[in-house]
Amino acid sequence: MKKYLKFLTIFAVLAVMLMSMCSCGKKIAESKVKSVDDLPGAVIGTQLGTTGDIYASDYEKDGSVIKQYNKGSDAVMALKQGKIDCVIIDNEPAKKFVAINSDLKILPEEFVKEDYAICIAKENTELLDKVNKALAELKSDGTLDKIISNYIGDNAGETPYVSPEGTDRSNGTLTMATNAQFEPYEYRKSGEIVGIDVDMATALCDKLGMKLEIQDIEFDSIITAVQSGKADIGVAGMTVTEDRLKNVNFSDPYTTATQVIIVRNDSGSSGGFISKEKFENNFIKDNRWKFVVDGLLNTLKISFFAVLIGVVFGFLLAIIRFSCDITGKAKIINWICKAYITIIRGTPTMIQLLIIYYVVFASVNINAVFVAIVAFGLNSSAYIAEIVRSGLYSIDKGQLEAGRSLGFNYSKTMWYFILPQAVKNILPALGNEFIVLLKETSISGYIGILDLTRGGDLIRSRTYDAFMPLIAVALIYLALVMFLSMLVGRLERRLKKNDK
């Protein structure tokens, strides 16, 4: 009963804290940027890699500070919170941002124009030629103009693209990497990825006789996905830059966009943190709560199977190393195990995840969730191995000798005498490793997995409200950790009863 009361008490305290913060909002000063002439010396937010980002860097010599964000929505939230003075971004997403944020406005003066194109791997020149040919046909027959006008302008929604009946799809699958957080080019609506780029890619596939498959990944992973072969094309309102051309090819431009400047338009309140309207906008509208639920299911799936892999390989590594140290045999195997543990513990988990997905499985069309399970399982195994090894060394050597003197061989002595005692000693540390693993899965979005954290990010990208989605995700993680801690504590108490 006490553990449940503790659980409820913590959440009650959190609820009180949240309610105390929703009484009023923070006063945010009006932006000091009134025109392009005011950019020198300002704190400028940009989306990494856009033409606006490139040109904004020229103002650094004039004392400006450039803050680059992977998502335009993150830059807008920073602007709303007064962390930056303005945001330079594409005009069409800017209109969407301003439409649902009355405290923001777009300056009438254009900043710069840019072309958007499709990125394709350097060696895939055949696909580049086919894409350019198909794009030329879509432009000449007016299809591309209709796709764009369906999302932009007074006739938006009147000319949706529909694939011709009986379209041949026998030429395989075209995999498109994108970042569905850039309305109207690519975004999620009722759980589906839609937008100008999606319809354009669909029309391309119709011309090429291929089936379209979409990977929703982080913006800064798109070119990597194309380079490694995980995706055939990258489409995300991408600008052609000199640095990008060193790594990938680009198709002919399919649209021209204008970069504009978003600023705060008054000194009013930023609003309360919590309200019924905000709750409905974050979770009820368009069934956005499904992002959290679907992400939670993937997080639990990855964590559960990764723990199994980590425990099996971790115990195996620990026993091998312990046995080699005790007997002095198999030094090469011991060195290999030690090197593996050193490499895994010495490199960031995210780097390991990206290497396994984009390098190890580069030429294999494999499920991203499976890759995450393998990556997190192997990472956890190195830490569990050292935890188990410390537990084995905590058992007096006399226990091993006593078992052998009773007629048990080495394997049976380890299984019946040493390991059970070691597990009791290391159980708290193992429980802590499981908790760490659960939270580490939050980086799964880098390979296109909708995990719990990414579910919250998708909500933020649509509502531009950082507080409620982040708090909701944090509370779910906290509940999971408390539940896991309760299970470990119960197992500890049961094992202690067996000692009496």
N, C-alpha and C positions, 0 to 999 in steps of 0.2 A: 504493500500500500504506500509506503514511504516514497518509493521510486516514482510512482505515478503522481503523487502530490508534488514531488520535486519538479517533475516534467511540467505540470500545470502551472506551478508557481513561476517558473522561468518564462513561460509563454505569457502569463498574466502580466509580469513585469514588462516584457517587450511590448505588449498591447498598450500598457499605460504610457510607455515612452513614445510610442507612435502617436497616440492620441494627443499627447502634450505638444507634439510638433506640428499638428495640423491646424492650429488655431489661426495662424497667420503666416504669410509668406515673407520672404526676404526682399528688402528694397534693392532694386538693381538700377544703377545709374544709366542714363541714356548714353548710347555709343557716341564717342567723340569723332567717329568717322562720318563725315557728311558727304564726301565725294572722293574720287580717286586721288585728289590732291592731298587728302588727309592721311593717306596710307603711310607715308614716311613717319617712323616713330611709333606706329600702332602695333598692337598684338594681333596678328592675322591668323585665322584658322583656314586650312585648306584640306582638300581630300588628296591624299598622296598620289602623285603620278599624273594629275590632270594638268592641262595647260595653265590653268589658274595657279596651280602649285609652282610650276616652273617659273612663271613670270613674277609671282609674288616674292620669290627668292631674291629677285633683283633689288628689292627694298631693304634687304638686310644691311647693305652698306649705308643706308640712311638711318639706321638705328631701329628698324622694325624687327620684331620677333615673330618668326614663322612657326606656328604649331601645326604639325601635319597629323591628320587622322586617317585611319583606314576607311572609315565610313563618314559620309557627309552628315548623317544624323548625329554622330558623336560630336562633330564640330558645331552643329546647331545647338545641341544641349549645352556645350561649353559656353556658347554665346549667350544663351538664355540665363545661365548662372553667373555671368559677368566675368568669366575666366579669360575671355578674349574680347577684342573690340569689334571684330567683323568676321564674316566668313565669305570666302570667294569660292563659288561653286556654279555648276551648270544652271541655266535659267529655269529649265522645266522642273527639276527637283526643288529648286528654290521656291517656285510658285506653290508647290505642295506643302513645303515647310511653313511658309507664311500663311497659307490658307487656314491652318489649324493652330497657329500661334499668333494671336492678335498683338503680341508685344514685339513682333518682328516686322520688318519691311525691307523691300528691295530698293536699292538706290536706282534712280532712272538711268544713270550713266552706265553703259556697257564697259566691261573690263577688257575682255579679249574674246576672239572667236577661236574655235578649235574644231578639228575633224575627229569623228569616231570611226574606228575600223575594227576588223576582226583579226585577232592574233592567231598565228598558225606556226607550228614547229618549223625550224629552218630547213630541215631535210625533207619536209613534206611539200615539195614544190608542186607535185601533181594535184594535191588537194587545193593548194593556193590558186592554181590556174582554174580549177573547176569552180571554186567559190567566186572568183572574180567574174567568170563568165556568167554564172547564175545571178550575181548581183547586177550585172549589166542588163540582163533580161528583166529582172524585177523593176529596175529603174525605167527601162524603156516602155514596158507595158503598164506602168502606173501603179503596180502592186505596192511598191515600197512607199509611195506617197500616201496611198490609202491606209497602210499600216500606221504610218506616223500620224496622220490626221485622225485616226481612231482614238488616239491618246492625247493629242495636242490640238488646241484650237476650239472654235465654237461648235464644231460638228463632232466633238469627241464622243465615242460610243456608238456612232452611227454606221461605221464601216468596219466591223470586226472581220479579221481574216479567217477564212474557212478553207481548209484543204480541198482541192477538187476531188470529186468522187472517183473511186477506182484508181487512186494514185499508187503507182508501183513503188514498193518499199523493199525490193529484192536486193538492193546494193549494200545492205548492211546497216549499221548504226553509226550515226554521227553524234559523238559525245561533246556536249557544250559545257564548259566551266563558266560559272557566273557567280555574282554575289547579289542575291535578291534583296537588296536594301537601297535601291536607287530608283525610286518612282519618278517618271513613268517608264523608264527603260527596262527595269526588271524589279519586280517586287512580288510579295505574296498577297493573294486575295482569296479568302475562304480556303486557305490551305494549299492553293495551287500557285505556282510561279507563273506570272503573266507579265506583259509589258511589250514595249516596242521591239526590244532585242529578241524576246522569245518568239514573237510572231514572225519577225524577220528570219530567224533561224529555222522556224517551221517552214516558211516559204522556200528557203534555200534547200531544205531536205526534200521538199516536194519536187523541186527542179532536179535534184541529184538522185532521186529515187531511194532515199534513205529514211530511216526512222530516227527521230530526235530523242536523245537522252540528256537530261540536264543534271549537272552536279552543282549544288549550291555550296560554295566554299568561301573562305575568307578572301577578300580582294587581293591581298598581297601573295596569295598562293595560286592565283589563276595562271600566271605565266609559268610557274614551276610545274603545274599540272600539265600544261601544254608541252613544255620541254620534255618532261618525263614520259609522255605518251599516255598519261592517265585521262587526258582529254584531247580531242582532235582540234577543237577551236576554243578560244577564249573570247567571250562577248560580255562586256559589262560597262558600256559607255567608256571604252578605253581609248586613250589618246596615243597617237604615234609620237614617241620620243626617241632621241638618239640612243639613250641607254637601253631602252627596250628593244630597239632594232639590232642591238648587238647579240640579243638572246633569241629573239623570235622574228618571224616575218609578219607583215601586216597586209591585209587585203586593201583593195581600193576603198576610200571612205564611203560609208553608207548614209551618213547624215552630218550636218554641220550644227554645232551647238555654240551658244553664247555663254561665256562666264560672266556672272554678275556678283554684286556685293550685297550681302545681307547684314543688316545692323538692327540694334534695338531701337524702337521708335518712341519710347516714352520712359519715364522714371517711375512707372507704376509698380505695383507689387507683383512678385513672381507667382503668387497664389499659394494656397496651402498645399501641404504634401498629400493629404488624403481628402477625398470627397467622394460622394456617391457617383458623380459624373465621371471622375477620373477612374474609379474602380470599374465602372461599366465600359469605359473607353479602352482600358487596358486588358480586361479579361472577358467581357461579355460580347462586345461588338465583334462581328465577324468570327465568333467562336475562338478568340485568341487564346483562351485558356487551354486549347488543345495543343498549342506549342509547348506549354509547360508539361502537360501530361505525357505527350509523346516523347519529349526530351527526358523526362523522369524515367520512363520505361527503358529507353536506350541506356541511360546512365546505370540503372540497376542491372541490366543485362551485361553490359561491359564489365562492371565492377564484380559481379558474381563469378563470371567465367575467368576473369583475370586473376581473381583470388585463388581459384582452383589451380590454375597454371602456376601462379607464384608459390603456393604451398608445396605442390609436388616437386617442382624443380628446385625450390629453395631448400627443402629438406634433403633432397638428393645431393645438391652441391655441398651442404653443410656436413653430411655424413661422409662424403668422399674426402673432403678436406680434413675432417677430424680423424678419420681412419688413416689417411696418409701421414698426418703429423704423429699419430700414436705409434704406427708401425714403422715409419720411415721408408715405406715402399711407394711405388708409383709416383715418383717425384714429377715426372712430366705431366701426368694427369692433374696432379695438385697444382702445378704451375699454370696449366690451361684454365682450371677453375678459378684460380686467383686472378688471372689476367681478365677473365670474363667479368668477374665481380668488380674489379677496379675500373674497367671501361664503362660498365653500366652505371656505377655509382658516381663516376667522374664526369658524365655528360648529362645535359638537361633532358628531362623526359620528353619535352616537345621536339627536340632535335631527333631523338630516337624514333619518335612517332613518324616524323616527316621522312627520315631515312628509310624506315621499313616500308612506308607507303610509296614514296616516290623513287626509291633506289632498289631496295630488295625485291619489291613486287612491281617494279616499273613496267615490265612487259606482260604482266598478268592482270586480267580483268577480274579483280577480286573484291568482295564485299568490304566496304570501309569499316563496318562494325567488327568484322572478323579481324581485320588488321589492327584495330584499336585493342581488341582483346589480347592478341598476341603481344603487341607492344607493351601494354601496361602489365601483362602477366610476366613477361621477361624482365621488365624493369623491377617489378616487385620481388621477383625471385632472388635477385642479388641482395636486397636488403634483408629478406627473410632468411637467406643463407647465413648471413653474419649474426643475425639474432639467434638462430638455432645453434650455430656453432658456439656462441657465448654460453648458451644454456648447457650444451654438452660439456664444455670445460668447467662449468660450475659444479658438476657432479664429481665427487671424490674418486680418484683412480682406483681406490680400493673396491669400489662397487663393481668395476669391470673385472678386477682380479677375482672377486668373490664369485661372480657368476661363472667365470671359467673354471674355478675350483669345484663348482657344483656339477660340472660335466656339460655345461652349455657351451656351444661354439660361439665364435665372435658375433655372428649375425643374430643369434637368439638372445645373447646377452644384451646387445644393443636394443633389440626390439622389446624385451620383457622387463629390463631393469633400467637402462640408461635413458632411453627416449621418454618414457612416461614421466620420469622425474624432471627431465630437462623441460618438457612441455609445460609442466606446472610452474616452473621458474620463469619461463619466458612469455607466458600467456598475456600479461599486461602489454608487453612490448609488441607482441603479435597483433593484439587488438588495435594498438596505435598505428601499426603499419596498414591495417585494413582501412582505418579511417583516412589515412593519408592517401591511399590508393583511390578511395571513393571521391575525394576532392580533386585529385589530379586528373580525373576523367573530364574535367571542365575544359580541357584544351582540345577535346575531340573535334570541335568545330573546324579546326584547321585542315581536316581531311574530309570535310563535308558532312559530318554526322550531326544530326539534330539531337544534341544532348541537353541536359537541364539548363546549363548556362546559356547555350546558344538559343534555347527557347525563349529565355528572358531577353536576349539581345534582339531577337526578331520582333518581340513586342515593343521594345524601346525604339526600334527603327521605324515603327509605324505610328507610335503615339508621341515620341520625343519626350517621354516622361521617364526619367531615370529612376526615381525613387521607388515607386510601387513595384515594378517588375524586379528590380534588384533585391528589394526587401523580401518579396515573395520567394525568390529563388534561394536567398540566404536562409530563410526560415525553414524551407524544405530540406536543405542540406543539414541544418541544425537538428531537425527532427530525425533525419536518417542517422546522423552521428550519435544522437542520444539513444536511439533504439539499438544501434550496434553496441554501444557502450553497456547498455543494460544487459544484452545477451552475453557479452564477455564477462561482466560482473557476476551474472547468474552462474556461468560455467565455472568461474573461479570459486564461488562459494560451494558448489557441488563437489569440486575436486578437494576442497579443504575438508568437507564432511567425510570423504573417503579416507582421509589421513587419520581420523580419530579412531 
